[in-house]
Amino acid sequence: MRLLGFADTEPVAERFGQDPLGVEGLLIDAGCNGWATRASFAGSGGWSLTVAGRAENERLLAEELNAAGAHQPVTAVQAEFSPVNNDVVAACSKLQLQWISGRRQQNDGIDEETQLTFTRALTALRALKARLTAVLPRFSGYTKRLEQAVANAATDPGWYTATDRDSFHRIWFEVHEDLIATLGIRR
């Protein structure tokens, strides 16, 4: 839930490749423990972590990190990821501002410099992934999803920043949140 923020049972199950009925049971249990809450907003319903749920998630992540002896390698990856993250955030913001202002339509191509930022970020993450998955295998799916977003963006640049799909920006946010949550870093 932490990575998705607010999502209904089906998208949670799909994102993590789990059976929706099993996920629903886990989410209900989390709700009974005070770790998650279900709400409706603007005509859609979904689950999100509570403050107690975030604390429990951080406890479990710290336990996983310590059990794997992974603090040093994950910290090193985070240090290398951070400047690349700054570049991706700037590129996403640039595109979003252009689309909001009407200077560029989402179906217009993007400039070479911005496209290169996404390509470099994907290349950097591929290299970091090997080090991350060696100690925490749950980081394995991100690069494949980013590659798909880049491939889709070749015909629809909205795949870089859209909020209604598994866009580069959405996936990148998950990677970032996963890294900082794993290390217990606050935004």
N, C-alpha and C positions, 0 to 999 in steps of 0.2 A: 504494500500500500504506500509505503514511503516514496517509492520511485514514481508511482503513478499519481500520487496526490489525492485525487478524488475520482473514483471509478466504480462502476457497477460490477457485479460478480462476473459476468461473462467476459468483459475485457481483462479483468484480473486473471481469470483462468487462461484465457488465450495468450496473454503476455508471457505467462510463465509455463505454458504448455501443460496445464493441469486440467483435470476433470472439473467442470463447473459445479457439479453437486458436491464434490469433495471440498472445493474452494468455498462454496456457500457455507458448509458446515464449519470450516475453519474461521470464516469471517464472523459467523454468529457466535462461535466460541470466544473469539477475540472481543466481540461486543459485550458478551456476558462478563468477561474479565476486565472490562473498562478500557481496553486497548484500542478499540475501533468504534466508530459510530456510523450509523446509516442516516442519510439526510436526503432531502429533495431540494433541488435548486433549479430554477428556470425550466421546469418541466422535465428534468431528468433526475434520477436517483443514483446514489452511489455511496461508497464507503470511504472513510478517511481515518487516519490515525488520530487518536486523542493524545494529549500531553503524556499521559501514562503509557500509551502505546509507543510513542517515540522513545520514551525512557527504556521501555522493555526491549525495543528494537536495538537501541544503542548498547544495552547490556549484552544481548545475544551477539551482536556484531563484534564487540570487544572480546567476548569469550571465544568466538571463532578465530579472530585475529591472533589472540594469544595461543590458542591450541595449535594453530598452524605455524607459529613462530614467524609470522609474516609482517610484523610491525615495520621493520627496517626496509624490506623490499617495497611494501606498499607506500611508505613515506617517500621513498626515492622516486617511485612512479608519480606520486602526487606532485612532487616538486617539478618534474619534467612536464607533467600534464598542465600545470597552472598557466604558463605563458601561452601555450597552444589554446587553452580554454579562453584566455583573454582575446585572442585573435578571432576565434569562432563567435564569441559573444558580440564582438564589434561587427563582424560580417553579417550576422543575423540581424542585429539592430539596424544596420545600414539598409539592408533589403526591406525590412519591415517598415522603416520610415519612408523609404521611396514608394512602397506600395500604398501606405496610408495617405501620403501626400498627393498621390495620383501622378507623380512624376514617372512612374513605371507601373505597368500592369503585371499581375502575377504570371501571365503567360508570355511576357516578354523575356528574352534571354537576359542573362546577367553578365556583368563585365568580367573580363578575364582575370583581373586581380582578385575579385571576390570568389570566383570559381576556384582559383588557385589556392585560396585560403582553406576552402573545404577539402580540396585534394590533399594538401599538406597535412591538415589535421587528421584525415583518415590514415595517411601514411604513418604519421607519428603514433597514432593509436595502435596500429598493427604491431609496431615494434614494442610498445608498452604492454600490449595484451599478452605477449609470450611470457613476460616477466610476472605479470599479474596472475595469469592462469596457472603458472607453475606453483603458486602458493594458495590461490583462491580460485578454483575452477569455475565458480559461478559468474566470473567476469567474461566467460568465453563467447557469449552470443552478440555482444555489442558490435564488433567490426562487421559481421555479416549483415546485420540490420542497417548499418551506416552505408555499406557498399550498395545495398538495395535502394536506399534513399537517393544516393548519388546517381545510380543508374536511372531511377525514375525521374530525377531532376533534369536529365538530358532532354526530355520532351515536355516536362512541366516543372519549371523552376520553383513552384510552390512547395515541392518536396524538400526544399532546403529549410523552410521556416513555418510551414502550415501547422496549425494546431489540431486539425481534424483528421490527422493521419500519422503514421509512424515516420515523421519527417526527421531530417538530419538534426534539426534543433531540438526536437523532443527527445531523440535518442541520446544526443550529446548531453542534454540536461540530466538524463538518467545516469549516464556514466559518471558525471561530475558529482551528483548527489550520492551515488553508490560509494565513490571514493571518499568523500568527506564524511559520510555517515560511518563508514568502516573505520576511519581514523578518529572519529569523535570530534571532528572539526565543526565549529559553528560558522554559518555564513556571515 
